[in-house]
Amino acid sequence: MDFALTEEHLMVRKMAREFAEREILPSIQENDRAQTFDTSLLPKMAEQGFLGVTIPTRYGGVGMDYIALALVCEELERADTSARVIMSVHMGLNNLTLLQWGTEEQKQKYLVPQAQGKKVAGYGLTEPGAGTDPAALKATARKEGDVYILNGEKTWISLADVADNFIVFARTGRTGTHRDISAFIIERTFPGVSSMPIHGKLGVRAGDTGSIIMEDVPVPAENLLGYEGEGFKIAMTALDNGRYTVGAGAVGLTQACIDACVKYANERETFGVPIGQHQLVQRMISLMVQRVEAGRLLIWRAGWLKNQGIRNTRETTLAKWYACDASFDSAADAVQIYGAYGYSDEYPVERFLRNSKGAVIYEGTRELQELIQAQYALGYREDRPLRCEPVPYDPDTW
Ligand SMILES: Cc1cc2nc3c(=O)[nH]c(=O)nc-3n(C[C@H](O)[C@H](O)[C@H](O)COP(=O)(O)OP(=O)(O)OC[C@H]3O[C@@H](n4cnc5c(N)ncnc54)[C@H](O)[C@@H]3O)c2cc1C
C-alpha cells in the first residue's frame, strides 16, 4: 500500500491550487453575489489541461491518472464549488463516459475536442419528474431512417447554457422500464435544442444550471452511445465517475472550512483569549480534520480502483456520501465558529454552507447513497459484467 503522491500528482495539485487562487478567488464573492457564471474560466481551465486531465493523450487529453482528477477537483472546490462542477460534468460525466462507451468515431469527433477544451460538455439525465428515479424519465427517441427524433425536457443540468455537447438519455422502447433507455450525444446547434437558465439557487450561484429542451431534434443514428437499451447502464457508470469528482471536491470544501476557521479562531478573541483556545471551538475544528482525512482516503481508494479498471460503484458511492455529508457538517460548523460574521457574505463560510448542500442532493441524494450501501451490505445488489468495462489507467499508453 502506497499513500505517497507522485511528482506528477504534486505538480498538478500545485497547478490547480495556484490556478484557483489566481483565477477564482479574487472574483468569487462578486460572481456569487451577482449569480454570474464566469465563462472565461473555461478557456483558462482548458489551457491548464484540466478539461482533459484524465484522458489518454491519443484522445486529446493530458494522460494523467484518476488520482490527478481528484486532486484537481479538490483544489478547485477549495476555492469555489462552481469551478469543480465544470470538472464533474465535463470530465466526470461526459468525457470519461465517452472513453468507456464511445465508438472510435465518436471519440475522435467528440472526445478529442472536449479533452482539448475546445468544446465543453454536459450531461442530461434529470427531468422535471425524474431525479432519484431516472428509470421514470419521459424523454423519447423515435427512430426515423438514419436519425432519431428526440423530444423531452432535462432540468437542473449543469452548464446547460454554455456546453456545446451533451450526453442525454431518452426512451427508445415502450416497456416503461429502464431497459427502454438509450444514450445519445447531442450538440447544442442541432435544430430543436434550446436551454433556459435556472435562477434563484441556494448555492453554486457562480455556476450555470438550467434546463435543456428538445423539440423534434434530429440526432444522427451514429450519435447513439452504446446500443439501444444500454442507456441506463451508461448513465450509472457515468455517475461512478461524476460522484468521484463530487466527493473529491467536497474534500476540498472541508479543507477550505479548516483553512478559514483556523485563521479566524486564531484572530477572534472572547474572554481575553483567541476563540481557538476554547475547547468547544477546538472540537469543531478537530471534527473537520477527521472528516477531511477520512474523506480523502475514501476518495483515493476509489481512485486507486479506477486506475486498475476495477468496478467501484460501492466504494465511490461511499466516498461521495461520506465526503459530501462531511463538507456540509463542516460548513455548518464553520459558520458557527464565525458567529454573526459567518452569517454574512463578507466571509466565505456562508457560501461554503450553501454550496455544500448541493452535493448532498446532486449525483444522487444522501438517501440514495445510503440505500446503495445497504443494498450491497444486504446482498441485494451486485456488480454484473458490463459490455464496456471502466477503462484502466495505463502509464505506457495514456
Ligand atoms: C446544482 C445542481 C446541479 C445539477 N446538475 C445536474 C446535471 O448536470 N445533470 C443531471 O442530470 N442532473 C443534475 N442535477 C439534478 C440532480 O442530480 C437531482 O436533483 C438529484 O438526482 C435528485 O433528484 P430530484 O431533485 O428530482 O429529487 P427527488 O428524486 O424528487 O427526491 C426528493 C427527495 O426524496 C428522497 N427520495 C427519493 N427516492 C427515495 C427513496 N427510494 N428512499 C428514500 N428517499 C428517497 C430524495 O433523497 C430526496 O430527499 C443537478 C442538481 C443540482 C441541485
The ligand as a Tripos MOL2 file, in Angstrom:
@<TRIPOS>MOLECULE
LIG
   53    58     1     0     0
SMALL
NO_CHARGES

@<TRIPOS>ATOM
      1 C1        -26.8610   22.4110   -8.6190 C.3       1 LIG1
      2 C2        -27.3700   21.1650   -9.2550 C.ar      1 LIG1
      3 C3        -26.7520   20.6910  -10.4010 C.ar      1 LIG1
      4 C4        -27.2380   19.5520  -11.0370 C.ar      1 LIG1
      5 N1        -26.6350   19.1250  -12.2050 N.ar      1 LIG1
      6 C5        -27.1590   18.0660  -12.8780 C.ar      1 LIG1
      7 C6        -26.6130   17.6700  -14.1650 C.ar      1 LIG1
      8 O1        -25.6340   18.2530  -14.6590 O.2       1 LIG1
      9 N2        -27.2110   16.6460  -14.8270 N.ar      1 LIG1
     10 C7        -28.2900   15.9720  -14.3300 C.ar      1 LIG1
     11 O2        -28.7700   15.0550  -14.9970 O.2       1 LIG1
     12 N3        -28.8300   16.3280  -13.1190 N.ar      1 LIG1
     13 C8        -28.2960   17.3490  -12.3930 C.ar      1 LIG1
     14 N4        -28.8410   17.7300  -11.1800 N.ar      1 LIG1
     15 C9        -30.0330   17.0460  -10.7040 C.3       1 LIG1
     16 C10       -29.7720   16.1220   -9.5170 C.3       1 LIG1
     17 O3        -28.9910   15.0320   -9.8940 O.3       1 LIG1
     18 C11       -31.1280   15.7180   -8.9260 C.3       1 LIG1
     19 O4        -31.6640   16.8720   -8.3310 O.3       1 LIG1
     20 C12       -30.9990   14.5990   -7.9180 C.3       1 LIG1
     21 O5        -30.7350   13.3870   -8.5590 O.3       1 LIG1
     22 C13       -32.2720   14.4310   -7.0520 C.3       1 LIG1
     23 O6        -33.4040   14.3710   -7.8470 O.3       1 LIG1
     24 P1        -34.6690   15.3040   -7.5090 P.3       1 LIG1
     25 O7        -34.1770   16.6660   -7.2700 O.co2     1 LIG1
     26 O8        -35.6670   15.0860   -8.5810 O.co2     1 LIG1
     27 O9        -35.2300   14.7560   -6.1370 O.3       1 LIG1
     28 P2        -36.3160   13.5830   -5.9510 P.3       1 LIG1
     29 O10       -35.8930   12.3840   -6.7300 O.co2     1 LIG1
     30 O11       -37.6610   14.1340   -6.2040 O.co2     1 LIG1
     31 O12       -36.1590   13.2740   -4.3960 O.3       1 LIG1
     32 C14       -36.7670   14.0940   -3.3970 C.3       1 LIG1
     33 C15       -36.4020   13.5690   -2.0210 C.3       1 LIG1
     34 O13       -36.9160   12.2280   -1.8510 O.3       1 LIG1
     35 C16       -35.8540   11.3720   -1.4660 C.3       1 LIG1
     36 N5        -36.0730   10.0480   -2.0630 N.ar      1 LIG1
     37 C17       -36.3710    9.7640   -3.3440 C.ar      1 LIG1
     38 N6        -36.4860    8.4360   -3.5010 N.ar      1 LIG1
     39 C18       -36.2300    7.8820   -2.2930 C.ar      1 LIG1
     40 C19       -36.1810    6.5380   -1.7990 C.ar      1 LIG1
     41 N7        -36.3780    5.4870   -2.6010 N.pl3     1 LIG1
     42 N8        -35.9100    6.3440   -0.4880 N.ar      1 LIG1
     43 C20       -35.6680    7.3990    0.3310 C.ar      1 LIG1
     44 N9        -35.6890    8.6790   -0.0730 N.ar      1 LIG1
     45 C21       -35.9780    8.9110   -1.3660 C.ar      1 LIG1
     46 C22       -34.5940   12.0240   -2.0410 C.3       1 LIG1
     47 O14       -33.4240   11.5690   -1.3610 O.3       1 LIG1
     48 C23       -34.8910   13.4960   -1.7890 C.3       1 LIG1
     49 O15       -34.5910   13.8080   -0.4590 O.3       1 LIG1
     50 C24       -28.3490   18.8610  -10.5110 C.ar      1 LIG1
     51 C25       -28.9540   19.3320   -9.3340 C.ar      1 LIG1
     52 C26       -28.4790   20.4590   -8.7080 C.ar      1 LIG1
     53 C27       -29.1430   20.9390   -7.4570 C.3       1 LIG1
@<TRIPOS>BOND
     1     1     2 1
     2     2     3 ar
     3     2    52 ar
     4     3     4 ar
     5     4     5 ar
     6     4    50 ar
     7     5     6 ar
     8     6     7 ar
     9     6    13 1
    10     7     8 2
    11     7     9 ar
    12     9    10 ar
    13    10    11 2
    14    10    12 ar
    15    12    13 ar
    16    13    14 ar
    17    14    15 1
    18    14    50 ar
    19    15    16 1
    20    16    17 1
    21    16    18 1
    22    18    19 1
    23    18    20 1
    24    20    21 1
    25    20    22 1
    26    22    23 1
    27    23    24 1
    28    24    25 2
    29    24    26 1
    30    24    27 1
    31    27    28 1
    32    28    29 2
    33    28    30 1
    34    28    31 1
    35    31    32 1
    36    32    33 1
    37    33    34 1
    38    33    48 1
    39    34    35 1
    40    35    36 1
    41    35    46 1
    42    36    37 ar
    43    36    45 ar
    44    37    38 ar
    45    38    39 ar
    46    39    40 ar
    47    39    45 ar
    48    40    41 1
    49    40    42 ar
    50    42    43 ar
    51    43    44 ar
    52    44    45 ar
    53    46    47 1
    54    46    48 1
    55    48    49 1
    56    50    51 ar
    57    51    52 ar
    58    52    53 1
@<TRIPOS>SUBSTRUCTURE
     1 LIG1         1 GROUP 0 **** ****
